[in-house]
Amino acid sequence: MKSKICANIKETSINDMKIVIPYNGWYESVSDSNVLVTYSEFTTEKNKGRVIALFERKNESLLNQIIGSSPAYDISYIRYFVDEYPDNNILYYTNIDIKDIDSDGNNDIFLSLQTNFATRITHSEILLTKKDGRWKMVLPQPDLFEAEVEELNKKGYSLSYDTFVFKNPIDDKEDITFGLSHDGGVYITNSPLSGGVDLCYEISANDGTADSSLNSHYVYIMFQLKNGELVKDDNWNGGKPLILKCGDDFMNNKDQYWGYTQETNLWFYSSPNAEENQDNKK
């Protein structure tokens, strides 16, 4: 595994590599397909890095058939993070969750990573899914995410999150992942309108009324999981971020914000304010 990972990320001067195998099991609930999930930490003379790599068996060869052996494992997906000055508290593995969240017959992989900064802890939830025979990292579109953050900044809210860049060693394309701190997180929910799966990002925010190390509000942005992509769900809170004060009960009230647009009006599946929106309640 080490030699294959090093060859893929083109690092020839690795002094040390620690490989964690948090999962070795099925990813398809309707077949006997098997995947090895690995998360590695490595150091070189100049920097440190992290590697997410999935191993699957190669196609069966004639030799395998003759001697009755199983094909060898090879890397089917790999992304790496590298920085000149990361320490051991940057993006370390904490947990893995395997479940078929979109009911397509294939298990999806949630990899949980944690980063400890001087005064805060940030959590990164990375979703890996297989579509059309290829693995991919499912993330909110960075431009869309940043646009929402910019609008909230204009309203006086400062959001607590971090970005980490994982690269594809084949073409150097970047996957930007988000780390959520101050008790931020990601919720998996179902849309009562489409029947599909959504991921709601809970981001801590400060409007200036609380200490800078604390949060006064939470911002909720709902993304629809569609064909292996995360797109903004316009049928939840009108496609806008929801801002709640700390202490407000999000889980018991999140379903009140589902609705759909008809011409220029927003019609709610369940009205956020029954008295003011009784005519629009659906």
C-alpha positions in Angstrom: 0.0 0.0 0.0 2.7 2.5 0.9 4.6 1.9 -2.4 1.4 2.4 -4.4 0.4 5.5 -2.5 3.9 7.1 -2.8 4.0 6.3 -6.6 0.6 7.9 -7.1 1.4 11.1 -5.3 4.9 11.2 -6.9 6.7 11.6 -3.5 10.1 9.9 -3.6 11.5 11.4 -0.4 9.0 10.2 2.2 10.7 9.6 5.5 7.7 8.2 7.3 4.1 7.2 6.5 1.3 6.0 8.8 -1.6 4.3 7.2 -4.9 3.8 8.8 -7.5 1.4 7.4 -10.7 2.4 8.9 -12.9 0.3 6.6 -12.5 -3.0 4.8 -15.9 -4.1 3.6 -18.8 -3.9 1.1 -19.7 -0.6 -0.7 -22.4 -2.1 -2.8 -25.4 -3.6 -0.9 -26.5 -5.6 -3.9 -23.2 -7.3 -4.8 -20.0 -8.7 -3.2 -17.9 -5.7 -4.3 -15.2 -4.8 -1.7 -13.2 -1.6 -1.0 -10.4 -0.8 1.3 -10.5 2.8 2.7 -7.1 4.1 3.8 -6.1 7.4 5.4 -2.4 8.2 5.5 -0.2 10.7 7.2 3.3 11.2 5.7 6.3 13.4 6.2 9.1 14.4 3.8 12.2 16.5 4.2 10.2 19.7 3.3 6.6 19.1 4.3 3.9 16.9 5.7 0.7 15.6 4.1 -2.4 13.5 4.2 -3.7 11.0 1.7 -7.2 9.6 1.1 -6.9 6.4 -1.0 -9.4 3.7 -1.9 -8.2 0.3 -3.0 -10.3 -2.1 -5.1 -9.5 -5.4 -6.7 -8.3 -5.4 -10.3 -10.3 -7.2 -13.0 -9.8 -11.0 -12.9 -7.0 -12.1 -15.2 -6.5 -15.4 -17.0 -3.8 -16.3 -14.4 -6.3 -15.8 -11.6 -8.7 -18.2 -13.3 -6.0 -20.8 -13.8 -4.6 -20.9 -10.3 -7.9 -19.9 -8.6 -6.5 -16.8 -6.9 -8.2 -13.4 -6.3 -7.0 -10.3 -8.2 -4.6 -7.9 -6.4 -5.8 -4.6 -5.0 -5.0 -1.4 -6.7 -5.8 2.3 -6.1 -9.1 3.3 -7.6 -9.3 6.8 -6.0 -6.7 9.0 -4.4 -6.5 12.6 -3.1 -3.8 14.3 -1.1 -3.3 17.3 1.1 0.2 18.8 1.6 1.4 21.8 3.5 4.8 23.1 4.4 4.0 23.6 8.1 1.2 21.3 9.2 1.6 19.5 12.5 0.1 16.3 13.8 -3.1 18.1 14.8 -4.1 19.0 11.2 -6.7 16.8 9.5 -6.2 13.7 11.5 -8.6 10.8 11.2 -11.4 10.4 13.8 -14.2 8.3 12.4 -15.8 6.7 9.4 -19.5 6.0 8.6 -20.7 3.7 5.8 -24.3 4.0 4.7 -26.4 4.2 1.5 -27.7 7.7 2.0 -29.4 8.1 -1.4 -30.8 4.5 -1.7 -29.1 3.8 -5.0 -27.8 0.4 -3.9 -24.2 1.6 -3.3 -22.9 2.4 0.2 -21.5 6.0 0.6 -18.4 6.8 2.7 -18.3 9.6 5.3 -14.8 10.2 6.5 -14.5 12.4 9.6 -11.3 14.4 10.1 -10.4 16.9 12.9 -8.1 19.8 13.1 -7.0 21.3 16.4 -5.9 25.0 16.2 -4.7 27.0 19.2 -8.1 28.1 20.4 -10.6 25.9 18.5 -11.4 22.6 16.9 -12.7 22.2 13.4 -14.4 19.2 11.9 -14.4 18.1 8.3 -16.9 15.7 7.0 -15.9 14.3 3.6 -18.4 12.3 1.6 -17.1 9.8 -1.0 -19.6 8.2 -3.4 -19.4 6.1 -6.5 -21.2 7.1 -9.6 -21.0 5.6 -13.1 -18.2 3.3 -11.9 -16.0 6.2 -10.5 -15.4 7.5 -7.0 -15.7 11.2 -6.3 -15.6 13.6 -3.4 -19.0 15.2 -2.9 -18.6 18.8 -1.8 -20.5 22.1 -1.9 -19.4 24.3 -4.8 -16.8 26.7 -3.4 -18.0 29.7 -5.4 -21.5 29.2 -4.3 -20.4 28.7 -0.6 -18.2 31.8 -0.7 -21.0 33.9 -2.3 -23.3 33.0 0.5 -20.7 33.8 3.1 -20.0 37.2 1.5 -23.7 38.1 1.6 -23.8 37.2 5.3 -20.6 39.2 6.0 -22.4 42.2 4.5 -25.2 41.7 7.0 -22.7 41.7 9.9 -22.2 38.0 10.5 -18.7 36.5 10.8 -18.7 32.7 10.0 -16.4 30.2 11.6 -15.0 27.7 9.0 -11.8 26.7 7.4 -10.8 25.4 4.0 -8.5 22.6 3.1 -7.4 21.7 -0.4 -7.1 18.1 -1.5 -5.4 17.6 -4.9 -5.8 14.9 -7.6 -2.2 13.8 -8.2 -3.1 12.9 -11.8 -4.2 16.3 -13.1 -3.6 18.6 -10.0 -7.3 19.5 -9.9 -8.4 20.7 -6.4 -11.2 19.6 -4.1 -11.9 22.3 -1.5 -13.2 20.8 1.7 -14.7 22.8 4.6 -13.9 22.5 8.2 -16.6 23.6 10.6 -15.7 24.8 14.1 -17.5 26.0 17.2 -19.9 23.0 17.2 -20.8 23.4 13.5 -21.6 20.2 11.6 -23.4 18.5 8.7 -27.0 17.0 8.9 -28.3 14.4 6.5 -32.0 15.0 5.9 -34.7 14.0 3.4 -36.8 16.4 1.3 -40.5 15.9 1.7 -41.0 17.5 -1.7 -38.6 15.6 -3.9 -38.0 12.5 -1.7 -34.3 13.0 -2.2 -31.4 13.4 0.2 -30.1 16.8 1.3 -27.1 17.8 3.4 -27.5 20.8 5.6 -24.3 22.6 6.7 -24.6 24.2 10.2 -22.0 27.0 10.4 -21.4 28.9 13.6 -21.6 32.7 13.3 -21.0 35.8 15.3 -22.9 39.1 14.8 -20.5 41.1 17.0 -22.6 40.7 20.2 -20.6 37.8 21.6 -16.9 37.3 22.3 -14.9 36.6 19.2 -14.1 33.1 20.4 -17.8 32.3 20.7 -20.8 32.2 18.4 -24.1 34.1 18.8 -25.9 32.4 15.9 -25.9 29.4 13.6 -26.3 29.6 9.8 -27.9 26.7 7.9 -27.4 26.2 4.2 -29.3 23.3 2.6 -27.7 21.4 -0.3 -29.4 18.8 -2.4 -27.5 15.6 -3.3 -28.1 15.2 -7.0 -26.2 12.9 -9.3 -23.2 12.9 -7.1 -23.2 16.7 -6.7 -24.2 19.1 -3.9 -26.4 21.9 -5.3 -28.2 24.6 -3.4 -31.8 23.4 -2.6 -34.1 26.3 -3.6 -37.0 24.5 -2.0 -35.8 25.0 1.5 -36.1 28.5 3.0 -36.4 29.9 -0.5 -32.8 28.9 -1.3 -31.5 31.3 1.3 -29.4 30.6 4.4 -31.4 30.3 7.6 -30.0 32.3 10.6 -31.0 31.1 14.0 -29.8 32.3 17.4 -27.8 29.9 19.6 -30.2 27.9 21.6 -32.9 27.8 18.9 -34.2 24.3 18.2 -33.2 23.6 14.6 -33.8 19.8 14.4 -37.5 20.1 15.5 -38.2 23.0 13.3 -36.1 22.4 10.1 -39.1 20.8 8.3 -41.1 24.0 8.6 -38.9 25.6 5.9 -39.6 23.3 3.0 -41.5 25.0 0.2 -41.6 25.5 -3.6 -41.9 28.6 -5.7 -44.9 29.3 -7.9 -44.5 32.4 -10.1 -43.2 35.1 -7.7 -44.6 33.6 -4.5 -43.0 31.1 -2.1 -45.5 28.4 -1.1 -44.6 26.5 2.0 -45.0 22.8 2.6 -45.2 23.8 6.3 -45.3 27.4 7.1 -42.4 28.9 9.2 -44.9 31.3 10.8 -48.4 29.8 10.8 -50.1 33.1 11.7 -48.5 35.3 9.1 -48.4 32.8 6.3 -51.6 30.9 6.9 -52.7 31.7 3.3 -49.5 30.2 1.9 -49.5 27.1 4.0 -49.7 24.0 1.9 
